[in-house]
Amino acid sequence: MYENWFLDYASYVILERAVPSIEDGLKPVQRRILHAMKEMDDGRYNKVANIIGQTMQYHPHGDASITDAMVNMGQKELLIDTQGNWGDIRTGIPRRRPVT
């Protein structure tokens, strides 16, 4: 019974969370970040901590996964207009949280 449950859970994680969707190429956490940013949109830059806090209303996991996904999106210049220290793809994610 545990083997079946583990396989079901592993399949869920791989298919629903780890692999980008074929419709828009986004993972669920990235989609939640964009939704939270759309709700907060007032024409000004928002701090990353505020966006993470808003996203946590929709994301059932911790803030570290939201931060990592958001930094990766910012480093790739994917739908996020960045300002400040976002690190570099070659050197990895910055140790401290970026402020936008």
N, C-alpha and C positions, 0 to 999 in steps of 0.2 A: 504494500500500500504506500509506504514512504517513497519507494522508487518512482511510482507513478506520479505522486504529488510533486516530487522534486523535478521530474521531467516536465510536468505541466508548468511549474513556476519558471523553470529555466527557459522554456519556449516563450512564455509571456514576456520575460525580461528581454530576450533577444529580439523578438518581433515587435513588441510595443514600445520599448524604451531605448534600445541601443542602436537600432537600424533606422535611418531617416525614412520618412514616409515617401511613397512614390508620387503622391499628388503634389507636394510642395517642396520636398527635399529637406524638411525640418524634423527634428526630433521633438517629442512632446514638451520637454523643458524649454526648448527654444521658442516653440509656439506660445507657451505660457508667458515667457519673457516679453515677447512682442505684444501680446494682448495687454499685459500690465502696462507696458510703455504707451500703448495707444490710449488706455484709460487715463494716464497721467499727462498726456500731451497738452501742453499749454504754450508751446512755442519756445520754451526756454530749455536749457540743459538741466537734466535732473541728476542728482548724485546717485552713484551706483547703490549705495546702502538703501536709499529710498526705493529704488526699483526692485531690489531684492526683497525688501519688506512687503511691497505690493504683490510681488510674484508669489511669495510664500502663502498667500491666501488661496492660490490655485494649485500649488505644487506640494504633493504630500511628503516630499523628502526634505532634507536639510538645506541650509543656505549655501553650503559649500558646493553642492552640485549646480545650483543656480549661478553662483559666482563663476565657476569654471566654464560653464556653457556661455555665459555672457562675455567673459574675457576672450574665449575662442571666437565668438562671433565678431567682437570688436577688432581682434587682431587680423581677421580675414576680411575686414571691411564689409561685412555681410549685414546689411540692413540697419547698422548702428553707426551713427555719426559720433565719433569718439573725440575726446578732448582730454589732454593730460597724459599720464604714464599708463600705457596699456601693455608694456612689455614688447617682446618680439617673438615671432613664431619660432625662430631658430634657437633662441635661448630659453624659451619656455614661459610659463605664466609667471607674472611678477609675484613676489612673496607677500607684499602688502596689497590690500584692495585698492584698485584704481578709483580715482575720484573724477567724475565728469561734471 
